[in-house]
Amino acid sequence: MNGNGTNHTDGNPETVIVGAGLVGAVTACYLAPRFGTVTLLEKRADPRLEPPPERRSLVVMLSARGWRALSDLGVADAVRRICVPLHGRCGHLSDGRTRLTPYSRDGQPIWAVERRRLHQILLDAAEATPGVRIRFGQRVRSVDLDEPAVLVEDRHGSRRLTCRRVLGCDGAHSAVRAALEARGARVEVRKLDLAYQEIDVPAGRLDPGVTHFWPAGKAMFAAHPLPSGKLSGSLFMRLGGPAPSYAAARGGQDLSEMFAAHFPEPTAIIPDIAEQLATKAVSTLTTVRCDRWVWRDTFALLGDSCHAMAPFMGQGMNCGFEDARVLVACLDASADWAAGLAAYEKSRTEDADAISRLSYRHYFTMANPPREETSADVLRGRLTVLFPDRFVPLYERCAFSEESYASVLRDDRRLDRLVADLLARYGTGLVSAPDDRLRACTPPPTPTTATLEDSGCS
Ligand SMILES: Cc1cc2nc3c(=O)[nH]c(=O)nc-3n(C[C@H](O)[C@H](O)[C@H](O)COP(=O)(O)OP(=O)(O)OC[C@H]3O[C@@H](n4cnc5c(N)ncnc54)[C@H](O)[C@@H]3O)c2cc1C
Protein backbone atom coordinates (compact mmCIF):
# COMPACT_ATOMS: atom_id res chain seq x y z
CA MET A 1 0.00 0.00 0.00
CA ASN A 2 2.76 2.37 0.84
CA GLY A 3 5.86 3.17 -1.17
CA ASN A 4 7.77 4.08 1.95
CA GLY A 5 6.99 1.28 4.30
CA THR A 6 4.37 2.55 6.76
CA ASN A 7 0.60 2.39 6.72
CA HIS A 8 -0.38 4.00 9.97
CA THR A 9 -3.46 6.18 10.20
CA ASP A 10 -2.68 7.81 13.54
CA GLY A 11 0.27 9.89 14.65
CA ASN A 12 2.34 11.89 12.24
CA PRO A 13 1.36 11.52 8.61
CA GLU A 14 3.68 10.61 5.77
CA THR A 15 2.49 13.64 3.83
CA VAL A 16 0.91 16.89 4.90
CA ILE A 17 -1.08 18.67 2.21
CA VAL A 18 -1.69 22.31 2.96
CA GLY A 19 -5.07 23.43 1.58
CA ALA A 20 -8.14 21.23 1.03
CA GLY A 21 -9.39 23.11 -2.00
CA LEU A 22 -10.07 21.36 -5.30
CA VAL A 23 -6.44 20.48 -6.01
CA GLY A 24 -5.56 19.50 -2.43
CA ALA A 25 -8.48 17.05 -2.28
CA VAL A 26 -7.59 15.48 -5.65
CA THR A 27 -3.91 15.22 -4.69
CA ALA A 28 -4.78 13.44 -1.44
CA CYS A 29 -6.94 10.89 -3.31
CA TYR A 30 -4.12 10.14 -5.75
CA LEU A 31 -1.39 10.00 -3.17
CA ALA A 32 -2.66 8.05 -0.16
CA PRO A 33 -3.27 4.68 -1.84
CA ARG A 34 0.31 4.60 -3.13
CA PHE A 35 2.41 6.64 -0.73
CA GLY A 36 0.99 6.38 2.74
CA THR A 37 -1.01 8.51 5.10
CA VAL A 38 -2.01 12.02 4.13
CA THR A 39 -3.27 14.76 6.39
CA LEU A 40 -4.99 17.65 4.66
CA LEU A 41 -4.84 20.87 6.67
CA GLU A 42 -7.43 23.47 5.72
CA LYS A 43 -7.69 26.89 7.29
CA ARG A 44 -11.41 27.28 6.62
CA ALA A 45 -14.33 25.46 8.18
CA ASP A 46 -15.75 22.40 6.42
CA PRO A 47 -17.82 23.91 3.57
CA ARG A 48 -20.16 20.90 3.66
CA LEU A 49 -21.23 21.83 7.19
CA GLU A 50 -20.98 25.60 7.13
CA PRO A 51 -21.55 27.00 3.67
CA PRO A 52 -19.92 30.41 3.25
CA PRO A 53 -22.28 33.29 4.17
CA GLU A 54 -22.47 34.61 0.61
CA ARG A 55 -23.63 31.65 -1.46
CA ARG A 56 -21.29 32.08 -4.39
CA SER A 57 -22.29 30.42 -7.62
CA LEU A 58 -18.94 30.39 -9.39
CA VAL A 59 -18.99 27.92 -12.25
CA VAL A 60 -15.89 26.19 -13.53
CA MET A 61 -15.44 24.31 -16.80
CA LEU A 62 -14.26 20.76 -16.75
CA SER A 63 -12.42 19.50 -19.79
CA ALA A 64 -10.27 16.50 -20.74
CA ARG A 65 -7.49 16.91 -18.17
CA GLY A 66 -9.96 17.41 -15.36
CA TRP A 67 -12.08 14.42 -16.41
CA ARG A 68 -8.99 12.23 -16.59
CA ALA A 69 -8.29 12.87 -12.91
CA LEU A 70 -11.93 12.48 -11.88
CA SER A 71 -12.10 9.15 -13.76
CA ASP A 72 -8.87 7.94 -12.14
CA LEU A 73 -10.39 8.71 -8.75
CA GLY A 74 -13.74 7.06 -9.55
CA VAL A 75 -15.88 10.19 -9.15
CA ALA A 76 -16.47 11.11 -12.80
CA ASP A 77 -20.06 9.75 -12.87
CA ALA A 78 -21.04 11.56 -9.69
CA VAL A 79 -19.61 14.81 -11.03
CA ARG A 80 -21.18 14.42 -14.47
CA ARG A 81 -24.61 14.22 -12.85
CA ILE A 82 -24.24 17.81 -11.60
CA CYS A 83 -22.71 19.22 -14.80
CA VAL A 84 -24.19 21.00 -17.80
CA PRO A 85 -22.67 20.12 -21.20
CA LEU A 86 -21.82 23.20 -23.25
CA HIS A 87 -21.11 22.96 -26.95
CA GLY A 88 -19.71 26.38 -27.70
CA ARG A 89 -19.54 30.01 -26.80
CA CYS A 90 -21.96 32.55 -28.13
CA GLY A 91 -20.65 36.10 -28.45
CA HIS A 92 -23.37 38.74 -28.26
CA LEU A 93 -21.80 41.57 -30.25
CA SER A 94 -22.50 45.27 -29.70
CA ASP A 95 -24.20 45.59 -33.11
CA GLY A 96 -26.81 43.02 -32.09
CA ARG A 97 -25.32 40.08 -34.01
CA THR A 98 -24.42 36.84 -32.30
CA ARG A 99 -21.43 34.70 -33.19
CA LEU A 100 -21.36 31.05 -32.13
CA THR A 101 -17.99 29.33 -31.86
CA PRO A 102 -18.23 25.58 -31.21
CA TYR A 103 -15.77 24.35 -28.59
CA SER A 104 -14.76 21.45 -30.82
CA ARG A 105 -15.12 20.55 -34.48
CA ASP A 106 -16.71 17.18 -33.71
CA GLY A 107 -19.36 18.44 -31.29
CA GLN A 108 -17.69 17.45 -28.01
CA PRO A 109 -18.85 19.58 -25.09
CA ILE A 110 -17.01 21.00 -22.15
CA TRP A 111 -18.83 20.72 -18.84
CA ALA A 112 -19.92 23.49 -16.51
CA VAL A 113 -20.09 22.66 -12.82
CA GLU A 114 -20.62 24.77 -9.71
CA ARG A 115 -17.26 24.89 -7.97
CA ARG A 116 -18.97 24.57 -4.56
CA ARG A 117 -20.69 21.29 -5.48
CA LEU A 118 -17.60 19.82 -7.15
CA HIS A 119 -15.62 20.68 -4.02
CA GLN A 120 -18.11 18.79 -1.86
CA ILE A 121 -17.78 15.65 -3.98
CA LEU A 122 -13.99 15.85 -3.86
CA LEU A 123 -13.90 16.33 -0.10
CA ASP A 124 -16.21 13.32 0.33
CA ALA A 125 -13.94 11.30 -1.98
CA ALA A 126 -10.81 12.32 -0.09
CA GLU A 127 -12.40 11.44 3.26
CA ALA A 128 -13.47 8.05 1.88
CA THR A 129 -9.92 7.26 0.74
CA PRO A 130 -8.11 5.04 3.28
CA GLY A 131 -5.21 6.90 4.82
CA VAL A 132 -6.57 10.42 4.23
CA ARG A 133 -7.58 12.65 7.11
CA ILE A 134 -8.90 16.18 6.63
CA ARG A 135 -8.56 18.69 9.43
CA PHE A 136 -10.47 21.93 9.04
CA GLY A 137 -9.82 25.18 10.88
CA GLN A 138 -6.06 24.59 10.67
CA ARG A 139 -4.04 27.46 9.28
CA VAL A 140 -0.49 26.60 8.29
CA ARG A 141 1.83 29.48 9.04
CA SER A 142 5.14 28.15 7.78
CA VAL A 143 6.99 25.08 6.56
CA ASP A 144 10.32 23.70 7.65
CA LEU A 145 11.76 22.09 4.51
CA ASP A 146 14.60 20.28 6.22
CA GLU A 147 12.94 18.62 9.17
CA PRO A 148 10.30 18.58 7.52
CA ALA A 149 7.35 20.01 9.45
CA VAL A 150 4.58 22.59 9.37
CA LEU A 151 3.68 25.17 11.94
CA VAL A 152 -0.11 25.02 12.35
CA GLU A 153 -2.44 27.39 14.13
CA ASP A 154 -5.97 26.60 15.25
CA ARG A 155 -8.34 27.96 17.86
CA HIS A 156 -6.38 26.17 20.58
CA GLY A 157 -3.05 27.73 19.68
CA SER A 158 -0.14 26.74 17.49
CA ARG A 159 1.83 23.53 17.18
CA ARG A 160 4.47 21.90 15.05
CA LEU A 161 3.47 18.87 13.03
CA THR A 162 6.29 16.76 11.65
CA CYS A 163 5.92 14.55 8.60
CA ARG A 164 8.04 13.17 5.78
CA ARG A 165 6.98 15.73 3.21
CA VAL A 166 4.74 18.71 2.60
CA LEU A 167 2.69 19.51 -0.48
CA GLY A 168 1.47 23.07 -0.93
CA CYS A 169 -2.04 23.26 -2.41
CA ASP A 170 -2.94 26.49 -0.68
CA GLY A 171 -3.89 28.59 -3.68
CA ALA A 172 -2.68 31.81 -5.26
CA HIS A 173 -1.91 33.50 -1.94
CA SER A 174 0.03 30.49 -0.70
CA ALA A 175 1.76 30.86 2.64
CA VAL A 176 3.91 27.75 2.23
CA ARG A 177 5.43 28.99 -1.05
CA ALA A 178 7.53 31.36 1.09
CA ALA A 179 9.67 28.38 2.13
CA LEU A 180 10.78 27.92 -1.48
CA GLU A 181 11.36 31.64 -1.93
CA ALA A 182 13.62 31.56 1.10
CA ARG A 183 15.71 28.95 -0.78
CA GLY A 184 16.04 31.16 -3.85
CA ALA A 185 12.94 30.40 -5.93
CA ARG A 186 11.77 33.36 -7.99
CA VAL A 187 8.08 33.98 -7.48
CA GLU A 188 6.02 36.52 -9.37
CA VAL A 189 2.59 37.26 -7.89
CA ARG A 190 0.67 39.70 -10.07
CA LYS A 191 -2.67 41.25 -9.26
CA LEU A 192 -4.31 41.82 -12.64
CA ASP A 193 -5.96 45.12 -13.42
CA LEU A 194 -9.14 43.15 -13.81
CA ALA A 195 -11.76 42.24 -11.22
CA TYR A 196 -15.04 40.37 -11.36
CA GLN A 197 -18.42 40.14 -9.71
CA GLU A 198 -20.59 37.05 -9.78
CA ILE A 199 -24.09 37.91 -10.97
CA ASP A 200 -27.13 35.58 -10.97
CA VAL A 201 -28.89 35.44 -14.33
CA PRO A 202 -32.48 34.14 -14.45
CA ALA A 203 -33.48 31.16 -16.59
CA GLY A 204 -35.48 31.27 -19.79
CA ARG A 205 -33.97 33.94 -22.03
CA LEU A 206 -30.67 32.41 -23.15
CA ASP A 207 -29.75 29.13 -24.84
CA PRO A 208 -28.79 26.78 -21.95
CA GLY A 209 -26.46 24.71 -24.18
CA VAL A 210 -23.69 27.29 -24.66
CA THR A 211 -21.63 29.83 -22.74
CA HIS A 212 -22.71 33.41 -23.41
CA PHE A 213 -20.49 36.45 -23.43
CA TRP A 214 -20.94 40.12 -24.19
CA PRO A 215 -17.65 41.78 -25.19
CA ALA A 216 -17.31 45.49 -24.48
CA GLY A 217 -13.63 46.17 -25.08
CA LYS A 218 -12.59 47.22 -21.58
CA ALA A 219 -15.16 45.00 -19.88
CA MET A 220 -16.92 41.72 -20.53
CA PHE A 221 -19.97 39.96 -19.15
CA ALA A 222 -20.12 36.16 -19.36
CA ALA A 223 -22.84 33.72 -18.31
CA HIS A 224 -22.59 29.96 -17.80
CA PRO A 225 -25.73 27.79 -17.63
CA LEU A 226 -26.41 25.87 -14.42
CA PRO A 227 -28.36 22.60 -14.05
CA SER A 228 -31.31 24.59 -12.62
CA GLY A 229 -31.66 26.48 -15.92
CA LYS A 230 -30.40 29.69 -14.32
CA LEU A 231 -27.02 31.04 -15.35
CA SER A 232 -24.02 32.08 -13.33
CA GLY A 233 -22.82 35.41 -14.68
CA SER A 234 -19.50 37.20 -14.20
CA LEU A 235 -18.83 40.84 -14.87
CA PHE A 236 -15.15 41.35 -15.70
CA MET A 237 -14.02 44.94 -15.57
CA ARG A 238 -10.80 46.87 -15.03
CA LEU A 239 -9.95 47.87 -11.51
CA GLY A 240 -8.37 51.19 -12.44
CA GLY A 241 -8.63 53.79 -15.17
CA PRO A 242 -11.59 55.63 -16.63
CA ALA A 243 -15.06 54.08 -17.05
CA PRO A 244 -15.92 51.34 -17.42
CA SER A 245 -13.92 50.43 -14.32
CA TYR A 246 -14.39 49.77 -10.63
CA ALA A 247 -12.29 52.87 -9.97
CA ALA A 248 -14.87 54.95 -11.82
CA ALA A 249 -17.59 53.35 -9.68
CA ARG A 250 -15.67 54.17 -6.51
CA GLY A 251 -15.16 57.70 -7.85
CA GLY A 252 -18.93 58.27 -7.91
CA GLN A 253 -20.09 56.93 -11.28
CA ASP A 254 -23.10 54.70 -10.97
CA LEU A 255 -22.07 51.07 -11.52
CA SER A 256 -25.48 50.01 -12.79
CA GLU A 257 -25.54 52.90 -15.29
CA MET A 258 -22.12 51.85 -16.49
CA PHE A 259 -23.33 48.26 -16.80
CA ALA A 260 -26.49 49.32 -18.65
CA ALA A 261 -24.47 51.42 -21.09
CA HIS A 262 -22.17 48.55 -22.01
CA PHE A 263 -24.45 45.56 -21.55
CA PRO A 264 -28.00 46.48 -22.59
CA GLU A 265 -29.07 42.89 -23.26
CA PRO A 266 -28.01 41.46 -19.86
CA THR A 267 -29.52 44.55 -18.23
CA ALA A 268 -32.87 43.69 -19.79
CA ILE A 269 -32.60 40.05 -18.74
CA ILE A 270 -31.56 40.55 -15.09
CA PRO A 271 -34.31 42.46 -13.26
CA ASP A 272 -32.35 43.02 -10.02
CA ILE A 273 -29.04 43.88 -11.70
CA ALA A 274 -28.64 47.21 -9.86
CA GLU A 275 -29.07 45.55 -6.49
CA GLN A 276 -26.69 42.72 -7.38
CA LEU A 277 -24.01 45.12 -8.61
CA ALA A 278 -24.34 47.12 -5.42
CA THR A 279 -24.13 44.14 -3.08
CA LYS A 280 -22.07 41.37 -4.70
CA ALA A 281 -18.41 41.14 -3.74
CA VAL A 282 -15.78 42.38 -6.17
CA SER A 283 -13.01 39.79 -6.46
CA THR A 284 -9.60 40.44 -7.90
CA LEU A 285 -7.64 38.12 -10.17
CA THR A 286 -4.09 37.11 -9.32
CA THR A 287 -1.57 35.27 -11.41
CA VAL A 288 1.39 33.36 -10.01
CA ARG A 289 4.56 32.32 -11.73
CA CYS A 290 7.17 30.36 -9.88
CA ASP A 291 10.45 29.04 -11.31
CA ARG A 292 10.88 26.31 -8.68
CA TRP A 293 8.08 24.04 -7.55
CA VAL A 294 9.93 21.48 -5.43
CA TRP A 295 12.58 21.12 -2.77
CA ARG A 296 14.68 17.96 -2.67
CA ASP A 297 12.50 15.07 -1.43
CA THR A 298 10.42 17.03 1.05
CA PHE A 299 8.30 19.66 -0.67
CA ALA A 300 6.26 20.42 -3.77
CA LEU A 301 3.69 22.96 -4.90
CA LEU A 302 0.61 22.14 -6.98
CA GLY A 303 -2.33 24.06 -8.43
CA ASP A 304 -2.85 27.77 -8.00
CA SER A 305 -0.06 28.01 -5.43
CA CYS A 306 2.45 27.75 -8.28
CA HIS A 307 0.46 28.70 -11.39
CA ALA A 308 -2.66 30.75 -10.65
CA MET A 309 -3.77 32.08 -14.03
CA ALA A 310 -6.46 34.25 -15.55
CA PRO A 311 -9.62 32.15 -15.95
CA PHE A 312 -10.36 32.75 -19.63
CA MET A 313 -9.23 29.41 -21.08
CA GLY A 314 -11.03 27.53 -18.29
CA GLN A 315 -7.88 25.57 -17.44
CA GLY A 316 -6.66 26.61 -13.94
CA MET A 317 -8.34 23.77 -12.08
CA ASN A 318 -7.93 21.31 -14.97
CA CYS A 319 -4.20 22.05 -14.99
CA GLY A 320 -4.07 21.66 -11.19
CA PHE A 321 -5.72 18.23 -11.41
CA GLU A 322 -3.17 17.31 -14.07
CA ASP A 323 -0.38 18.40 -11.69
CA ALA A 324 -1.61 15.82 -9.18
CA ARG A 325 -1.81 13.04 -11.76
CA VAL A 326 1.63 13.84 -13.18
CA LEU A 327 3.17 14.11 -9.72
CA VAL A 328 2.06 10.60 -8.83
CA ALA A 329 3.12 9.26 -12.24
CA CYS A 330 6.60 10.78 -11.75
CA LEU A 331 6.86 9.31 -8.26
CA ASP A 332 5.75 5.91 -9.53
CA ALA A 333 8.41 6.03 -12.24
CA SER A 334 11.26 7.21 -10.00
CA ALA A 335 13.51 5.45 -7.57
CA ASP A 336 12.92 7.97 -4.81
CA TRP A 337 11.02 11.13 -3.95
CA ALA A 338 13.86 13.49 -4.82
CA ALA A 339 14.00 12.12 -8.37
CA GLY A 340 10.21 11.99 -8.63
CA LEU A 341 9.75 15.57 -7.50
CA ALA A 342 12.49 16.79 -9.83
CA ALA A 343 10.81 15.00 -12.76
CA TYR A 344 7.46 16.51 -11.78
CA GLU A 345 8.88 20.04 -11.74
CA LYS A 346 10.63 19.52 -15.06
CA SER A 347 7.53 18.26 -16.78
CA ARG A 348 5.12 20.92 -15.47
CA THR A 349 6.68 24.39 -15.29
CA GLU A 350 6.90 25.09 -19.01
CA ASP A 351 3.36 23.82 -19.55
CA ALA A 352 1.95 25.93 -16.73
CA ASP A 353 3.66 29.03 -18.14
CA ALA A 354 2.21 28.32 -21.56
CA ILE A 355 -1.40 27.89 -20.44
CA SER A 356 -1.10 30.91 -18.18
CA ARG A 357 -0.01 33.07 -21.13
CA LEU A 358 -2.76 31.67 -23.32
CA SER A 359 -5.38 32.29 -20.63
CA TYR A 360 -4.52 35.96 -20.23
CA ARG A 361 -4.33 36.48 -23.97
CA HIS A 362 -7.73 34.87 -24.45
CA TYR A 363 -9.41 37.61 -22.41
CA PHE A 364 -8.43 40.23 -24.98
CA THR A 365 -9.59 38.01 -27.83
CA MET A 366 -12.97 37.54 -26.15
CA ALA A 367 -13.42 41.13 -24.98
CA ASN A 368 -12.36 42.65 -28.32
CA PRO A 369 -13.57 40.41 -31.13
CA PRO A 370 -12.89 41.91 -34.57
CA ARG A 371 -16.02 43.23 -36.28
CA GLU A 372 -15.22 41.03 -39.26
CA GLU A 373 -12.83 38.12 -39.34
CA THR A 374 -9.43 39.11 -40.71
CA SER A 375 -7.94 37.35 -43.73
CA ALA A 376 -5.55 35.60 -41.36
CA ASP A 377 -8.47 34.32 -39.24
CA VAL A 378 -10.30 33.01 -42.29
CA LEU A 379 -7.17 31.37 -43.66
CA ARG A 380 -6.47 29.75 -40.30
CA GLY A 381 -10.02 28.45 -40.21
CA ARG A 382 -9.74 27.01 -43.70
CA LEU A 383 -6.45 25.28 -42.89
CA THR A 384 -8.03 23.59 -39.87
CA VAL A 385 -10.81 22.29 -42.13
CA LEU A 386 -8.52 21.19 -44.97
CA PHE A 387 -5.95 19.57 -42.66
CA PRO A 388 -8.06 18.50 -39.66
CA ASP A 389 -5.37 16.36 -38.05
CA ARG A 390 -2.49 18.71 -38.64
CA PHE A 391 -4.02 22.04 -37.66
CA VAL A 392 -6.22 21.58 -34.61
CA PRO A 393 -7.65 24.81 -33.17
CA LEU A 394 -5.76 25.91 -30.08
CA TYR A 395 -8.76 25.93 -27.73
CA GLU A 396 -9.69 22.44 -28.83
CA ARG A 397 -6.19 21.11 -28.13
CA CYS A 398 -6.14 22.63 -24.66
CA ALA A 399 -9.65 21.49 -23.76
CA PHE A 400 -10.01 18.10 -25.45
CA SER A 401 -6.53 16.64 -25.36
CA GLU A 402 -3.87 16.05 -22.74
CA GLU A 403 -1.10 17.36 -24.99
CA SER A 404 1.55 19.53 -23.44
CA TYR A 405 0.27 23.11 -23.28
CA ALA A 406 3.74 24.31 -24.24
CA SER A 407 3.70 22.34 -27.47
CA VAL A 408 0.20 23.61 -28.21
CA LEU A 409 1.49 27.17 -27.82
CA ARG A 410 4.55 26.46 -29.98
CA ASP A 411 2.42 24.94 -32.75
CA ASP A 412 0.05 27.87 -32.56
CA ARG A 413 2.91 30.31 -33.09
CA ARG A 414 4.10 28.19 -36.01
CA LEU A 415 0.64 28.30 -37.53
CA ASP A 416 0.61 32.10 -37.11
CA ARG A 417 3.89 32.28 -39.00
CA LEU A 418 2.67 29.93 -41.71
CA VAL A 419 -0.49 31.98 -42.23
CA ALA A 420 1.51 35.22 -42.35
CA ASP A 421 3.95 33.65 -44.85
CA LEU A 422 1.13 32.38 -47.05
CA LEU A 423 -0.59 35.76 -47.10
CA ALA A 424 2.69 37.57 -47.80
CA ARG A 425 3.53 35.26 -50.64
CA TYR A 426 0.15 34.70 -52.29
CA GLY A 427 -1.84 37.70 -51.15
CA THR A 428 -5.28 37.82 -49.57
CA GLY A 429 -6.77 36.19 -52.68
CA LEU A 430 -5.55 32.89 -51.27
CA VAL A 431 -8.21 33.16 -48.56
CA SER A 432 -10.94 32.43 -51.10
CA ALA A 433 -8.88 30.17 -53.40
CA PRO A 434 -10.28 26.71 -54.20
CA ASP A 435 -9.34 23.95 -51.76
CA ASP A 436 -6.93 22.32 -54.22
CA ARG A 437 -4.89 25.47 -54.63
CA LEU A 438 -4.77 26.17 -50.90
CA ARG A 439 -3.74 22.57 -50.29
CA ALA A 440 -0.98 22.83 -52.88
CA CYS A 441 0.31 26.12 -51.45
CA THR A 442 0.58 24.78 -47.91
CA PRO A 443 4.03 23.34 -47.20
CA PRO A 444 4.27 19.78 -45.86
CA PRO A 445 4.28 19.17 -42.10
CA THR A 446 7.93 19.56 -41.27
CA PRO A 447 7.50 22.89 -39.54
CA THR A 448 11.05 23.48 -38.43
CA THR A 449 12.48 23.16 -41.90
CA ALA A 450 9.60 23.59 -44.34
CA THR A 451 9.44 26.76 -46.39
CA LEU A 452 6.89 27.85 -48.91
CA GLU A 453 9.29 26.77 -51.65
CA ASP A 454 8.85 23.19 -50.39
CA SER A 455 5.18 23.32 -51.29
CA GLY A 456 5.99 23.27 -54.98
CA CYS A 457 3.30 25.89 -55.41
CA SER A 458 4.08 29.09 -57.22
C1 LIG B 1 -13.67 33.57 -12.05
C2 LIG B 1 -12.92 32.28 -12.15
C3 LIG B 1 -13.32 31.33 -13.06
C4 LIG B 1 -12.61 30.14 -13.18
N1 LIG B 1 -13.00 29.23 -14.12
C5 LIG B 1 -12.29 28.09 -14.28
C6 LIG B 1 -12.68 27.12 -15.24
O1 LIG B 1 -13.67 27.31 -15.96
N2 LIG B 1 -11.94 25.99 -15.36
C7 LIG B 1 -10.83 25.76 -14.60
O2 LIG B 1 -10.18 24.73 -14.78
N3 LIG B 1 -10.44 26.65 -13.67
C8 LIG B 1 -11.14 27.80 -13.48
N4 LIG B 1 -10.77 28.70 -12.53
C9 LIG B 1 -9.58 28.44 -11.73
C10 LIG B 1 -9.86 27.50 -10.56
O3 LIG B 1 -10.93 27.98 -9.78
C11 LIG B 1 -8.59 27.37 -9.73
O4 LIG B 1 -7.51 27.05 -10.57
C12 LIG B 1 -8.72 26.29 -8.68
O5 LIG B 1 -9.77 26.57 -7.79
C13 LIG B 1 -7.41 26.16 -7.91
O6 LIG B 1 -7.54 25.20 -6.93
P1 LIG B 1 -6.47 25.11 -5.75
O7 LIG B 1 -6.96 24.00 -4.90
O8 LIG B 1 -5.10 25.09 -6.30
O9 LIG B 1 -6.60 26.51 -4.97
P2 LIG B 1 -7.81 27.07 -4.14
O10 LIG B 1 -9.10 26.70 -4.76
O11 LIG B 1 -7.52 28.50 -3.91
O12 LIG B 1 -7.73 26.29 -2.75
C14 LIG B 1 -6.73 26.57 -1.81
C15 LIG B 1 -7.19 26.07 -0.45
O13 LIG B 1 -6.14 26.27 0.49
C16 LIG B 1 -6.66 26.83 1.67
N5 LIG B 1 -5.58 27.56 2.33
C17 LIG B 1 -4.99 28.70 1.90
N6 LIG B 1 -4.00 29.07 2.73
C18 LIG B 1 -3.96 28.14 3.71
C19 LIG B 1 -3.14 27.98 4.86
N7 LIG B 1 -2.16 28.85 5.16
N8 LIG B 1 -3.37 26.92 5.67
C20 LIG B 1 -4.34 26.03 5.38
N9 LIG B 1 -5.16 26.15 4.31
C21 LIG B 1 -4.96 27.18 3.47
C22 LIG B 1 -7.81 27.70 1.19
O14 LIG B 1 -8.74 27.97 2.21
C23 LIG B 1 -8.39 26.84 0.06
O15 LIG B 1 -9.35 25.94 0.54
C24 LIG B 1 -11.48 29.90 -12.37
C25 LIG B 1 -11.10 30.84 -11.41
C26 LIG B 1 -11.81 32.03 -11.30
C27 LIG B 1 -11.37 33.03 -10.29
The ligand as an SDF file (V2000), in Angstrom:
LIG
                    3D

 53 58  0  0  0  0  0  0  0  0999 V2000
  -13.6710   33.5740  -12.0450 C   0  0  0  0  0  0  0  0  0  0  0  0
  -12.9220   32.2790  -12.1470 C   0  0  0  0  0  0  0  0  0  0  0  0
  -13.3180   31.3260  -13.0640 C   0  0  0  0  0  0  0  0  0  0  0  0
  -12.6060   30.1370  -13.1810 C   0  0  0  0  0  0  0  0  0  0  0  0
  -12.9950   29.2290  -14.1240 N   0  0  0  0  0  0  0  0  0  0  0  0
  -12.2900   28.0870  -14.2820 C   0  0  0  0  0  0  0  0  0  0  0  0
  -12.6790   27.1200  -15.2430 C   0  0  0  0  0  0  0  0  0  0  0  0
  -13.6700   27.3110  -15.9570 O   0  0  0  0  0  0  0  0  0  0  0  0
  -11.9390   25.9850  -15.3640 N   0  0  0  0  0  0  0  0  0  0  0  0
  -10.8270   25.7650  -14.6000 C   0  0  0  0  0  0  0  0  0  0  0  0
  -10.1820   24.7340  -14.7820 O   0  0  0  0  0  0  0  0  0  0  0  0
  -10.4400   26.6530  -13.6680 N   0  0  0  0  0  0  0  0  0  0  0  0
  -11.1400   27.8040  -13.4820 C   0  0  0  0  0  0  0  0  0  0  0  0
  -10.7740   28.7020  -12.5290 N   0  0  0  0  0  0  0  0  0  0  0  0
   -9.5750   28.4360  -11.7280 C   0  0  0  0  0  0  0  0  0  0  0  0
   -9.8610   27.4950  -10.5560 C   0  0  0  0  0  0  0  0  0  0  0  0
  -10.9250   27.9810   -9.7780 O   0  0  0  0  0  0  0  0  0  0  0  0
   -8.5920   27.3750   -9.7340 C   0  0  0  0  0  0  0  0  0  0  0  0
   -7.5120   27.0510  -10.5710 O   0  0  0  0  0  0  0  0  0  0  0  0
   -8.7210   26.2860   -8.6780 C   0  0  0  0  0  0  0  0  0  0  0  0
   -9.7720   26.5690   -7.7880 O   0  0  0  0  0  0  0  0  0  0  0  0
   -7.4100   26.1600   -7.9080 C   0  0  0  0  0  0  0  0  0  0  0  0
   -7.5420   25.1970   -6.9250 O   0  0  0  0  0  0  0  0  0  0  0  0
   -6.4690   25.1120   -5.7450 P   0  0  0  0  0  0  0  0  0  0  0  0
   -6.9560   24.0010   -4.8970 O   0  0  0  0  0  0  0  0  0  0  0  0
   -5.1020   25.0940   -6.3020 O   0  0  0  0  0  0  0  0  0  0  0  0
   -6.5980   26.5080   -4.9710 O   0  0  0  0  0  0  0  0  0  0  0  0
   -7.8130   27.0660   -4.1390 P   0  0  0  0  0  0  0  0  0  0  0  0
   -9.1030   26.6980   -4.7620 O   0  0  0  0  0  0  0  0  0  0  0  0
   -7.5240   28.5050   -3.9110 O   0  0  0  0  0  0  0  0  0  0  0  0
   -7.7250   26.2870   -2.7510 O   0  0  0  0  0  0  0  0  0  0  0  0
   -6.7300   26.5710   -1.8120 C   0  0  0  0  0  0  0  0  0  0  0  0
   -7.1900   26.0710   -0.4530 C   0  0  0  0  0  0  0  0  0  0  0  0
   -6.1400   26.2680    0.4890 O   0  0  0  0  0  0  0  0  0  0  0  0
   -6.6640   26.8250    1.6710 C   0  0  0  0  0  0  0  0  0  0  0  0
   -5.5790   27.5650    2.3320 N   0  0  0  0  0  0  0  0  0  0  0  0
   -4.9900   28.7010    1.8950 C   0  0  0  0  0  0  0  0  0  0  0  0
   -3.9960   29.0670    2.7300 N   0  0  0  0  0  0  0  0  0  0  0  0
   -3.9610   28.1380    3.7060 C   0  0  0  0  0  0  0  0  0  0  0  0
   -3.1430   27.9810    4.8560 C   0  0  0  0  0  0  0  0  0  0  0  0
   -2.1620   28.8470    5.1570 N   0  0  0  0  0  0  0  0  0  0  0  0
   -3.3650   26.9220    5.6670 N   0  0  0  0  0  0  0  0  0  0  0  0
   -4.3420   26.0320    5.3780 C   0  0  0  0  0  0  0  0  0  0  0  0
   -5.1600   26.1470    4.3080 N   0  0  0  0  0  0  0  0  0  0  0  0
   -4.9570   27.1770    3.4680 C   0  0  0  0  0  0  0  0  0  0  0  0
   -7.8110   27.6980    1.1890 C   0  0  0  0  0  0  0  0  0  0  0  0
   -8.7360   27.9750    2.2090 O   0  0  0  0  0  0  0  0  0  0  0  0
   -8.3890   26.8420    0.0640 C   0  0  0  0  0  0  0  0  0  0  0  0
   -9.3550   25.9360    0.5360 O   0  0  0  0  0  0  0  0  0  0  0  0
  -11.4830   29.8960  -12.3650 C   0  0  0  0  0  0  0  0  0  0  0  0
  -11.1000   30.8440  -11.4130 C   0  0  0  0  0  0  0  0  0  0  0  0
  -11.8130   32.0280  -11.3020 C   0  0  0  0  0  0  0  0  0  0  0  0
  -11.3710   33.0320  -10.2920 C   0  0  0  0  0  0  0  0  0  0  0  0
  1  2  1  0
  2  3  1  0
  2 52  2  0
  3  4  2  0
  4  5  1  0
  4 50  1  0
  5  6  2  0
  6  7  1  0
  6 13  1  0
  7  8  2  0
  7  9  1  0
  9 10  1  0
 10 11  2  0
 10 12  1  0
 12 13  2  0
 13 14  1  0
 14 15  1  0
 14 50  1  0
 15 16  1  0
 16 17  1  0
 16 18  1  0
 18 19  1  0
 18 20  1  0
 20 21  1  0
 20 22  1  0
 22 23  1  0
 23 24  1  0
 24 25  2  0
 24 26  1  0
 24 27  1  0
 27 28  1  0
 28 29  2  0
 28 30  1  0
 28 31  1  0
 31 32  1  0
 32 33  1  0
 33 34  1  0
 33 48  1  0
 34 35  1  0
 35 36  1  0
 35 46  1  0
 36 37  1  0
 36 45  1  0
 37 38  2  0
 38 39  1  0
 39 40  1  0
 39 45  2  0
 40 41  1  0
 40 42  2  0
 42 43  1  0
 43 44  2  0
 44 45  1  0
 46 47  1  0
 46 48  1  0
 48 49  1  0
 50 51  2  0
 51 52  1  0
 52 53  1  0
M  END
$$$$
